[in-house]
Amino acid sequence: MGNYEDERTVSRADLAGWLRQLAHQLDSEGKIFYGAGGAVAVGDEVECELEIERDGAEISVEIEFSWTAPAAAEEDDEADEDEDEEEDEEAEGAETAEAEAAETEQADEAAKAAPAAEPSATAAPAATGTEDKPTATA
């Protein structure tokens, strides 16, 4: 739903009728109807604001109602949960990559520092099916 705005000059009686019509819609159907067939459902809890301003001879009264649509609040919660899960997965992936890099670096350093291993006569046979050939293990 986009924004809807209606501005016009009406009599005091017409204004009172329009406010009664809005009140009836809220009371009976829980919706406010506007424009050419548009309607918006009003939440059970509504924030209300009344502002009266005087600027010289001009007086303005602003009445504002705001609420969170139940479906929109659930969608926002689900979107937040999805974003949190994605961030957690990204963080875990980064931590895993860092840990793997550190392990690889440690293994490389250990391999450089260790003396070359001599072949062993008691090494396990190779998995090629030729058990009679001894193989060296590092």
ROGU-963639 format. One line per field, with one value per residue: residue in three letters; x, y, z of N, C-alpha, C, O, CB in turn. Coordinates in nm, 2 decimals, always signed. Glycine has a CB too. Example, Ala and Ser with C-alpha at 12.3 -4.5 7.8 and 13.67 -1.06 7.14 Angstrom:
// residues 2
code <- c(Ala:Ser)
n.c1 <- c(+1.32:+1.28)
n.c2 <- c(-0.57:-0.22)
n.c3 <- c(+0.78:+0.71)
ca.c1 <- c(+1.23:+1.37)
ca.c2 <- c(-0.45:-0.11)
ca.c3 <- c(+0.78:+0.71)
c.c1 <- c(+1.32:+1.29)
c.c2 <- c(-0.33:+0.00)
c.c3 <- c(+0.78:+0.79)
o.c1 <- c(+1.42:+1.34)
o.c2 <- c(-0.33:+0.11)
o.c3 <- c(+0.85:+0.80)
cb.c1 <- c(+1.13:+1.41)
cb.c2 <- c(-0.45:-0.06)
cb.c3 <- c(+0.90:+0.57)
***
This chain:
// residues 138
code <- c(Met:Gly:Asn:Tyr:Glu:Asp:Glu:Arg:Thr:Val:Ser:Arg:Ala:Asp:Leu:Ala:Gly:Trp:Leu:Arg:Gln:Leu:Ala:His:Gln:Leu:Asp:Ser:Glu:Gly:Lys:Ile:Phe:Tyr:Gly:Ala:Gly:Gly:Ala:Val:Ala:Val:Gly:Asp:Glu:Val:Glu:Cys:Glu:Leu:Glu:Ile:Glu:Arg:Asp:Gly:Ala:Glu:Ile:Ser:Val:Glu:Ile:Glu:Phe:Ser:Trp:Thr:Ala:Pro:Ala:Ala:Ala:Glu:Glu:Asp:Asp:Glu:Ala:Asp:Glu:Asp:Glu:Asp:Glu:Glu:Glu:Asp:Glu:Glu:Ala:Glu:Gly:Ala:Glu:Thr:Ala:Glu:Ala:Glu:Ala:Ala:Glu:Thr:Glu:Gln:Ala:Asp:Glu:Ala:Ala:Lys:Ala:Ala:Pro:Ala:Ala:Glu:Pro:Ser:Ala:Thr:Ala:Ala:Pro:Ala:Ala:Thr:Gly:Thr:Glu:Asp:Lys:Pro:Thr:Ala:Thr:Ala)
n.c1 <- c(+0.08:+0.06:+0.12:-0.16:-0.34:-0.56:-0.69:-0.90:-1.15:-1.41:-1.73:-1.79:-1.99:-1.97:-1.71:-1.74:-1.92:-1.75:-1.56:-1.72:-1.79:-1.54:-1.50:-1.71:-1.64:-1.40:-1.50:-1.69:-1.58:-1.31:-1.14:-1.02:-1.16:-1.07:-1.02:-1.06:-1.19:-0.99:-0.86:-0.75:-0.64:-0.68:-0.47:-0.50:-0.38:-0.31:-0.11:-0.16:-0.18:-0.23:-0.22:-0.22:-0.19:-0.12:-0.08:-0.06:-0.35:-0.42:-0.52:-0.43:-0.52:-0.40:-0.45:-0.31:-0.28:-0.11:+0.02:+0.15:+0.12:+0.00:+0.09:+0.30:+0.48:+0.54:+0.67:+0.89:+1.02:+1.08:+1.25:+1.46:+1.55:+1.64:+1.85:+2.02:+2.09:+2.23:+2.44:+2.56:+2.64:+2.82:+3.01:+3.09:+3.20:+3.41:+3.57:+3.63:+3.78:+3.99:+4.10:+4.16:+4.36:+4.55:+4.62:+4.73:+4.95:+5.09:+5.14:+5.30:+5.52:+5.60:+5.67:+5.89:+6.07:+6.11:+6.33:+6.41:+6.24:+6.34:+6.29:+6.09:+6.12:+5.92:+5.68:+5.34:+5.15:+5.09:+4.78:+4.73:+4.70:+4.92:+5.07:+5.33:+5.52:+5.71:+5.62:+5.70:+5.62:+5.53)
n.c2 <- c(-0.12:+0.21:+0.56:+0.75:+1.05:+1.30:+1.61:+1.87:+2.13:+2.15:+2.17:+2.24:+2.06:+1.86:+1.77:+1.67:+1.46:+1.30:+1.22:+1.07:+0.87:+0.74:+0.66:+0.48:+0.28:+0.19:+0.08:-0.11:-0.27:-0.27:-0.15:+0.11:+0.28:+0.41:+0.63:+0.49:+0.23:+0.14:+0.01:-0.02:-0.23:-0.18:-0.20:-0.37:-0.24:+0.10:+0.38:+0.71:+1.05:+1.39:+1.71:+2.05:+2.35:+2.70:+2.96:+3.27:+3.39:+3.15:+2.82:+2.49:+2.15:+1.84:+1.50:+1.20:+0.86:+0.56:+0.23:-0.10:-0.33:-0.66:-0.88:-0.76:-0.72:-0.98:-1.07:-0.89:-0.98:-1.25:-1.19:-1.06:-1.27:-1.45:-1.29:-1.28:-1.55:-1.59:-1.41:-1.54:-1.78:-1.69:-1.58:-1.81:-1.95:-1.79:-1.81:-2.08:-2.10:-1.94:-2.09:-2.33:-2.23:-2.15:-2.40:-2.53:-2.36:-2.42:-2.69:-2.68:-2.54:-2.72:-2.93:-2.83:-2.80:-3.05:-3.34:-3.53:-3.83:-4.16:-4.45:-4.71:-5.05:-5.18:-5.08:-5.02:-5.22:-5.12:-5.00:-5.11:-5.37:-5.52:-5.67:-5.76:-5.56:-5.34:-5.02:-4.68:-4.47:-4.14)
n.c3 <- c(+0.00:-0.09:+0.00:+0.09:+0.03:+0.11:+0.05:+0.12:+0.14:+0.37:+0.53:+0.88:+0.98:+0.78:+0.83:+1.09:+1.03:+0.87:+1.06:+1.23:+1.06:+1.02:+1.28:+1.31:+1.12:+1.23:+1.47:+1.39:+1.17:+1.20:+1.02:+0.81:+0.55:+0.23:-0.05:-0.38:-0.31:-0.14:+0.17:+0.50:+0.76:+1.11:+1.39:+1.71:+1.92:+1.93:+1.86:+1.95:+1.85:+1.92:+1.80:+1.83:+1.69:+1.68:+1.47:+1.44:+1.31:+1.21:+1.29:+1.35:+1.36:+1.42:+1.39:+1.46:+1.40:+1.46:+1.40:+1.42:+1.17:+1.22:+1.05:+0.92:+1.13:+1.20:+0.96:+0.96:+1.19:+1.11:+0.89:+1.03:+1.18:+0.98:+0.87:+1.09:+1.11:+0.87:+0.91:+1.13:+1.01:+0.82:+0.99:+1.12:+0.91:+0.84:+1.07:+1.06:+0.83:+0.90:+1.11:+0.97:+0.80:+0.99:+1.10:+0.87:+0.83:+1.07:+1.03:+0.80:+0.91:+1.10:+0.94:+0.81:+1.02:+1.11:+1.09:+0.80:+0.75:+0.78:+0.57:+0.69:+0.80:+0.90:+0.81:+0.73:+0.50:+0.15:+0.02:-0.22:-0.28:-0.30:-0.08:-0.02:-0.06:+0.13:+0.26:+0.31:+0.58:+0.68)
ca.c1 <- c(+0.00:+0.14:+0.06:-0.29:-0.36:-0.68:-0.70:-1.02:-1.22:-1.54:-1.80:-1.77:-2.08:-1.91:-1.60:-1.80:-1.97:-1.64:-1.50:-1.82:-1.78:-1.42:-1.52:-1.80:-1.56:-1.31:-1.58:-1.76:-1.50:-1.16:-1.07:-1.05:-1.17:-1.02:-1.01:-1.14:-1.19:-0.88:-0.89:-0.64:-0.68:-0.62:-0.43:-0.57:-0.32:-0.29:-0.05:-0.24:-0.12:-0.31:-0.13:-0.29:-0.09:-0.17:+0.02:-0.13:-0.49:-0.44:-0.51:-0.44:-0.54:-0.35:-0.47:-0.23:-0.29:-0.01:+0.03:+0.22:+0.04:+0.05:+0.16:+0.43:+0.57:+0.59:+0.76:+1.01:+1.09:+1.14:+1.36:+1.57:+1.61:+1.72:+1.97:+2.10:+2.14:+2.33:+2.56:+2.63:+2.70:+2.93:+3.11:+3.15:+3.28:+3.54:+3.64:+3.67:+3.88:+4.11:+4.15:+4.23:+4.48:+4.65:+4.66:+4.81:+5.07:+5.16:+5.19:+5.41:+5.64:+5.65:+5.74:+6.02:+6.16:+6.13:+6.43:+6.35:+6.22:+6.40:+6.19:+6.08:+6.11:+5.79:+5.57:+5.21:+5.15:+5.01:+4.64:+4.72:+4.68:+5.06:+5.12:+5.47:+5.62:+5.70:+5.61:+5.74:+5.52:+5.60)
ca.c2 <- c(+0.00:+0.34:+0.67:+0.81:+1.18:+1.37:+1.74:+1.95:+2.22:+2.10:+2.24:+2.18:+1.95:+1.75:+1.72:+1.58:+1.34:+1.21:+1.16:+0.97:+0.76:+0.67:+0.59:+0.36:+0.18:+0.13:+0.01:-0.23:-0.36:-0.26:-0.10:+0.24:+0.28:+0.54:+0.64:+0.41:+0.09:+0.10:-0.01:-0.06:-0.28:-0.11:-0.29:-0.37:-0.13:+0.21:+0.50:+0.83:+1.18:+1.51:+1.83:+2.17:+2.46:+2.83:+3.05:+3.40:+3.37:+3.01:+2.71:+2.36:+2.03:+1.72:+1.38:+1.09:+0.72:+0.47:+0.10:-0.20:-0.44:-0.79:-0.96:-0.70:-0.74:-1.12:-1.07:-0.83:-1.07:-1.36:-1.13:-1.04:-1.40:-1.49:-1.21:-1.32:-1.68:-1.57:-1.35:-1.64:-1.88:-1.62:-1.57:-1.95:-1.99:-1.71:-1.87:-2.21:-2.07:-1.89:-2.21:-2.42:-2.16:-2.16:-2.54:-2.55:-2.29:-2.49:-2.81:-2.64:-2.50:-2.85:-3.01:-2.77:-2.81:-3.20:-3.41:-3.62:-3.96:-4.28:-4.55:-4.81:-5.18:-5.24:-4.99:-5.09:-5.25:-5.02:-5.04:-5.15:-5.52:-5.58:-5.66:-5.80:-5.45:-5.25:-4.88:-4.59:-4.37:-4.02)
ca.c3 <- c(+0.00:-0.09:+0.08:+0.04:+0.09:+0.06:+0.11:+0.07:+0.23:+0.40:+0.64:+1.01:+0.98:+0.70:+0.91:+1.20:+0.97:+0.83:+1.18:+1.28:+0.97:+1.05:+1.41:+1.28:+1.05:+1.33:+1.57:+1.33:+1.09:+1.23:+0.90:+0.76:+0.40:+0.17:-0.19:-0.47:-0.27:-0.05:+0.31:+0.59:+0.89:+1.22:+1.49:+1.83:+2.00:+1.84:+1.92:+1.91:+1.88:+1.89:+1.79:+1.80:+1.67:+1.64:+1.40:+1.42:+1.30:+1.16:+1.39:+1.29:+1.45:+1.36:+1.47:+1.40:+1.46:+1.40:+1.46:+1.35:+1.12:+1.27:+0.95:+0.89:+1.24:+1.19:+0.85:+1.00:+1.28:+1.03:+0.82:+1.12:+1.22:+0.86:+0.86:+1.20:+1.08:+0.77:+0.97:+1.21:+0.92:+0.76:+1.10:+1.14:+0.79:+0.85:+1.18:+1.02:+0.73:+0.98:+1.19:+0.88:+0.76:+1.10:+1.11:+0.76:+0.86:+1.17:+0.97:+0.72:+1.00:+1.17:+0.84:+0.78:+1.13:+1.14:+1.00:+0.70:+0.81:+0.71:+0.55:+0.80:+0.75:+0.96:+0.77:+0.69:+0.35:+0.07:-0.01:-0.37:-0.29:-0.31:+0.05:+0.00:-0.07:+0.25:+0.23:+0.42:+0.63:+0.73)
c.c1 <- c(+0.09:+0.07:-0.07:-0.31:-0.48:-0.69:-0.81:-1.07:-1.36:-1.60:-1.77:-1.86:-2.03:-1.79:-1.64:-1.85:-1.86:-1.57:-1.59:-1.81:-1.65:-1.44:-1.61:-1.72:-1.46:-1.38:-1.64:-1.67:-1.35:-1.08:-1.11:-1.05:-1.13:-1.02:-1.10:-1.13:-1.07:-0.92:-0.76:-0.69:-0.61:-0.59:-0.51:-0.51:-0.27:-0.22:-0.13:-0.17:-0.21:-0.22:-0.22:-0.19:-0.17:-0.06:-0.06:-0.28:-0.52:-0.42:-0.52:-0.45:-0.49:-0.38:-0.40:-0.25:-0.18:-0.01:+0.11:+0.13:+0.09:+0.13:+0.29:+0.52:+0.62:+0.69:+0.89:+1.09:+1.15:+1.26:+1.48:+1.63:+1.69:+1.85:+2.07:+2.17:+2.25:+2.45:+2.63:+2.70:+2.83:+3.05:+3.18:+3.24:+3.41:+3.63:+3.70:+3.79:+4.01:+4.18:+4.22:+4.36:+4.59:+4.70:+4.76:+4.95:+5.15:+5.22:+5.31:+5.54:+5.69:+5.72:+5.88:+6.12:+6.19:+6.24:+6.35:+6.35:+6.28:+6.29:+6.20:+6.05:+5.98:+5.67:+5.45:+5.21:+5.06:+4.88:+4.62:+4.70:+4.82:+5.12:+5.26:+5.57:+5.60:+5.69:+5.65:+5.63:+5.59:+5.55)
c.c2 <- c(+0.12:+0.44:+0.72:+0.94:+1.24:+1.50:+1.82:+2.04:+2.17:+2.18:+2.17:+2.05:+1.83:+1.68:+1.62:+1.45:+1.24:+1.15:+1.05:+0.85:+0.68:+0.60:+0.47:+0.25:+0.11:+0.04:-0.12:-0.32:-0.37:-0.22:+0.04:+0.23:+0.41:+0.52:+0.55:+0.26:+0.05:+0.09:-0.05:-0.11:-0.21:-0.21:-0.27:-0.26:-0.02:+0.33:+0.62:+0.96:+1.29:+1.63:+1.95:+2.28:+2.59:+2.91:+3.18:+3.36:+3.22:+2.91:+2.58:+2.25:+1.91:+1.60:+1.27:+0.96:+0.64:+0.34:+0.01:-0.31:-0.57:-0.87:-0.90:-0.72:-0.88:-1.13:-1.01:-0.91:-1.19:-1.31:-1.11:-1.17:-1.46:-1.42:-1.26:-1.46:-1.67:-1.51:-1.45:-1.74:-1.81:-1.61:-1.71:-1.99:-1.92:-1.77:-2.00:-2.19:-2.02:-2.01:-2.30:-2.36:-2.17:-2.30:-2.57:-2.48:-2.37:-2.62:-2.79:-2.61:-2.63:-2.93:-2.96:-2.80:-2.96:-3.25:-3.50:-3.76:-4.07:-4.38:-4.66:-4.95:-5.24:-5.15:-5.08:-5.11:-5.14:-5.08:-5.08:-5.30:-5.59:-5.57:-5.70:-5.69:-5.36:-5.10:-4.79:-4.50:-4.25:-3.99)
c.c3 <- c(+0.00:+0.00:+0.01:+0.11:+0.03:+0.13:+0.04:+0.18:+0.25:+0.51:+0.77:+1.03:+0.90:+0.77:+1.02:+1.15:+0.93:+0.95:+1.24:+1.19:+1.00:+1.18:+1.39:+1.22:+1.14:+1.42:+1.51:+1.25:+1.12:+1.12:+0.88:+0.61:+0.35:+0.02:-0.27:-0.42:-0.18:+0.09:+0.38:+0.72:+1.00:+1.33:+1.62:+1.93:+1.90:+1.92:+1.86:+1.94:+1.83:+1.90:+1.75:+1.80:+1.63:+1.58:+1.36:+1.42:+1.26:+1.27:+1.31:+1.39:+1.37:+1.45:+1.39:+1.48:+1.39:+1.48:+1.37:+1.30:+1.17:+1.17:+0.92:+1.00:+1.24:+1.08:+0.89:+1.10:+1.21:+0.95:+0.91:+1.16:+1.10:+0.85:+0.97:+1.17:+0.97:+0.82:+1.06:+1.12:+0.86:+0.87:+1.12:+1.03:+0.79:+0.96:+1.14:+0.92:+0.80:+1.05:+1.09:+0.83:+0.87:+1.11:+0.99:+0.78:+0.96:+1.12:+0.88:+0.80:+1.06:+1.06:+0.81:+0.89:+1.16:+1.04:+0.91:+0.76:+0.72:+0.69:+0.66:+0.74:+0.80:+0.92:+0.73:+0.54:+0.28:+0.05:-0.15:-0.39:-0.31:-0.17:+0.08:-0.01:+0.06:+0.19:+0.34:+0.46:+0.69:+0.87)
o.c1 <- c(+0.18:-0.02:-0.07:-0.29:-0.50:-0.70:-0.82:-1.04:-1.44:-1.53:-1.73:-1.82:-2.04:-1.78:-1.59:-1.83:-1.87:-1.54:-1.54:-1.81:-1.66:-1.39:-1.58:-1.73:-1.45:-1.34:-1.63:-1.68:-1.28:-0.96:-1.21:-0.95:-1.17:-1.02:-1.22:-1.06:-1.06:-1.02:-0.67:-0.77:-0.49:-0.67:-0.58:-0.59:-0.21:-0.27:-0.16:-0.11:-0.27:-0.16:-0.28:-0.11:-0.27:+0.05:-0.11:-0.33:-0.64:-0.32:-0.60:-0.38:-0.55:-0.34:-0.42:-0.24:-0.17:-0.03:+0.14:+0.06:+0.21:+0.24:+0.39:+0.64:+0.74:+0.80:+1.00:+1.21:+1.27:+1.36:+1.60:+1.76:+1.80:+1.95:+2.19:+2.29:+2.35:+2.56:+2.76:+2.81:+2.93:+3.16:+3.30:+3.34:+3.52:+3.75:+3.82:+3.89:+4.12:+4.30:+4.33:+4.46:+4.71:+4.82:+4.86:+5.05:+5.28:+5.33:+5.40:+5.65:+5.81:+5.82:+5.97:+6.24:+6.30:+6.24:+6.25:+6.44:+6.27:+6.20:+6.31:+5.98:+5.93:+5.57:+5.47:+5.27:+4.97:+4.86:+4.51:+4.68:+4.82:+5.20:+5.31:+5.69:+5.49:+5.75:+5.64:+5.55:+5.69:+5.59)
o.c2 <- c(+0.13:+0.41:+0.72:+0.95:+1.23:+1.51:+1.83:+2.02:+2.15:+2.26:+2.05:+1.95:+1.71:+1.56:+1.52:+1.35:+1.12:+1.03:+0.95:+0.73:+0.55:+0.48:+0.36:+0.13:-0.01:-0.07:-0.23:-0.44:-0.45:-0.24:+0.09:+0.19:+0.51:+0.41:+0.52:+0.19:-0.07:+0.15:-0.12:-0.05:-0.18:-0.29:-0.17:-0.20:-0.05:+0.37:+0.63:+0.97:+1.29:+1.65:+1.94:+2.31:+2.59:+2.93:+3.18:+3.31:+3.18:+2.91:+2.57:+2.26:+1.88:+1.60:+1.25:+0.96:+0.65:+0.33:+0.04:-0.37:-0.60:-0.92:-0.97:-0.73:-0.90:-1.20:-1.06:-0.92:-1.22:-1.38:-1.14:-1.18:-1.51:-1.48:-1.27:-1.48:-1.74:-1.55:-1.46:-1.78:-1.88:-1.64:-1.72:-2.05:-1.97:-1.79:-2.03:-2.27:-2.07:-2.02:-2.35:-2.43:-2.19:-2.32:-2.64:-2.54:-2.38:-2.66:-2.86:-2.66:-2.65:-3.00:-3.04:-2.82:-2.99:-3.22:-3.55:-3.81:-4.06:-4.39:-4.69:-4.96:-5.34:-5.15:-5.20:-5.03:-5.09:-5.20:-5.09:-5.34:-5.71:-5.49:-5.68:-5.71:-5.31:-5.07:-4.84:-4.46:-4.27:-3.90)
o.c3 <- c(+0.08:+0.07:-0.11:+0.23:-0.09:+0.25:-0.08:+0.30:+0.15:+0.58:+0.77:+1.08:+0.95:+0.77:+1.04:+1.21:+0.94:+0.94:+1.28:+1.24:+1.00:+1.19:+1.45:+1.25:+1.14:+1.46:+1.57:+1.27:+1.07:+1.12:+0.92:+0.55:+0.40:-0.03:-0.22:-0.49:-0.16:+0.13:+0.32:+0.78:+0.99:+1.36:+1.64:+2.01:+1.80:+2.02:+1.74:+2.05:+1.73:+2.00:+1.65:+1.89:+1.56:+1.65:+1.25:+1.52:+1.27:+1.35:+1.22:+1.50:+1.26:+1.56:+1.27:+1.60:+1.27:+1.60:+1.26:+1.38:+1.16:+1.21:+0.90:+0.98:+1.27:+1.09:+0.85:+1.08:+1.24:+0.94:+0.87:+1.17:+1.13:+0.82:+0.95:+1.20:+0.98:+0.79:+1.06:+1.15:+0.84:+0.83:+1.14:+1.05:+0.76:+0.94:+1.17:+0.93:+0.77:+1.05:+1.12:+0.81:+0.84:+1.14:+1.01:+0.75:+0.95:+1.15:+0.88:+0.77:+1.07:+1.10:+0.78:+0.87:+1.21:+0.92:+0.95:+0.83:+0.60:+0.77:+0.71:+0.65:+0.75:+0.99:+0.69:+0.47:+0.34:+0.05:-0.20:-0.50:-0.32:-0.14:+0.19:+0.02:+0.08:+0.09:+0.46:+0.37:+0.75:+0.94)
cb.c1 <- c(-0.10:+0.14:+0.16:-0.41:-0.23:-0.81:-0.56:-1.12:-1.22:-1.54:-1.95:-1.80:-2.22:-1.87:-1.51:-1.91:-2.06:-1.54:-1.47:-1.96:-1.78:-1.30:-1.59:-1.92:-1.48:-1.24:-1.69:-1.87:-1.52:-1.12:-1.10:-0.94:-1.32:-0.88:-0.87:-1.10:-1.19:-0.77:-1.00:-0.53:-0.65:-0.72:-0.28:-0.56:-0.19:-0.42:+0.10:-0.38:+0.02:-0.44:-0.01:-0.40:+0.01:-0.24:+0.09:-0.09:-0.56:-0.35:-0.63:-0.31:-0.68:-0.20:-0.63:-0.09:-0.43:+0.13:-0.12:+0.34:+0.03:-0.07:+0.08:+0.40:+0.49:+0.47:+0.70:+0.97:+0.99:+1.03:+1.32:+1.52:+1.49:+1.64:+1.94:+2.02:+2.03:+2.27:+2.52:+2.52:+2.60:+2.90:+3.05:+3.03:+3.21:+3.51:+3.55:+3.56:+3.84:+4.07:+4.04:+4.13:+4.46:+4.58:+4.54:+4.75:+5.04:+5.06:+5.07:+5.38:+5.60:+5.53:+5.65:+6.01:+6.09:+6.00:+6.54:+6.43:+6.07:+6.52:+6.21:+5.97:+6.22:+5.80:+5.61:+5.09:+5.09:+5.09:+4.55:+4.84:+4.60:+5.15:+5.03:+5.50:+5.60:+5.82:+5.46:+5.86:+5.41:+5.57)
cb.c2 <- c(+0.00:+0.39:+0.78:+0.72:+1.27:+1.28:+1.82:+1.86:+2.37:+1.95:+2.25:+2.28:+1.99:+1.80:+1.83:+1.66:+1.37:+1.30:+1.27:+1.02:+0.81:+0.78:+0.69:+0.40:+0.25:+0.24:+0.09:-0.18:-0.33:-0.40:-0.19:+0.35:+0.24:+0.58:+0.60:+0.43:+0.00:+0.21:-0.12:+0.06:-0.44:+0.00:-0.27:-0.51:-0.19:+0.26:+0.51:+0.83:+1.19:+1.52:+1.81:+2.20:+2.43:+2.90:+2.98:+3.46:+3.46:+2.98:+2.73:+2.33:+2.02:+1.72:+1.35:+1.13:+0.66:+0.53:+0.04:-0.26:-0.43:-0.87:-0.97:-0.55:-0.72:-1.22:-1.01:-0.69:-1.13:-1.42:-1.00:-0.96:-1.50:-1.48:-1.06:-1.33:-1.77:-1.48:-1.23:-1.72:-1.92:-1.48:-1.52:-2.05:-1.95:-1.57:-1.89:-2.29:-1.97:-1.78:-2.28:-2.44:-2.01:-2.12:-2.64:-2.50:-2.15:-2.52:-2.88:-2.52:-2.40:-2.92:-3.02:-2.62:-2.76:-3.28:-3.48:-3.63:-3.99:-4.34:-4.62:-4.77:-5.27:-5.25:-4.90:-5.01:-5.39:-4.99:-4.93:-5.10:-5.55:-5.51:-5.75:-5.90:-5.37:-5.27:-4.84:-4.50:-4.44:-3.90)
cb.c3 <- c(+0.12:-0.24:+0.10:+0.06:+0.08:+0.08:+0.10:+0.02:+0.18:+0.44:+0.61:+1.12:+0.93:+0.56:+0.96:+1.28:+0.85:+0.75:+1.29:+1.28:+0.82:+1.07:+1.51:+1.20:+0.93:+1.41:+1.62:+1.24:+0.94:+1.28:+0.78:+0.81:+0.36:+0.22:-0.23:-0.61:-0.39:-0.06:+0.33:+0.61:+0.90:+1.27:+1.52:+1.90:+2.08:+1.77:+1.88:+1.98:+1.80:+1.99:+1.70:+1.91:+1.56:+1.77:+1.28:+1.28:+1.21:+1.04:+1.49:+1.20:+1.51:+1.32:+1.48:+1.39:+1.44:+1.40:+1.48:+1.43:+0.96:+1.32:+0.82:+0.87:+1.37:+1.17:+0.73:+1.07:+1.39:+0.94:+0.74:+1.24:+1.25:+0.73:+0.87:+1.33:+1.03:+0.66:+1.06:+1.30:+0.81:+0.71:+1.23:+1.16:+0.66:+0.88:+1.30:+0.95:+0.63:+1.08:+1.26:+0.76:+0.72:+1.24:+1.10:+0.63:+0.91:+1.29:+0.89:+0.63:+1.10:+1.22:+0.71:+0.76:+1.25:+1.13:+1.08:+0.57:+0.83:+0.79:+0.41:+0.90:+0.79:+1.11:+0.66:+0.74:+0.33:-0.06:+0.03:-0.44:-0.41:-0.42:+0.13:-0.10:-0.20:+0.34:+0.18:+0.37:+0.73:+0.65)
***
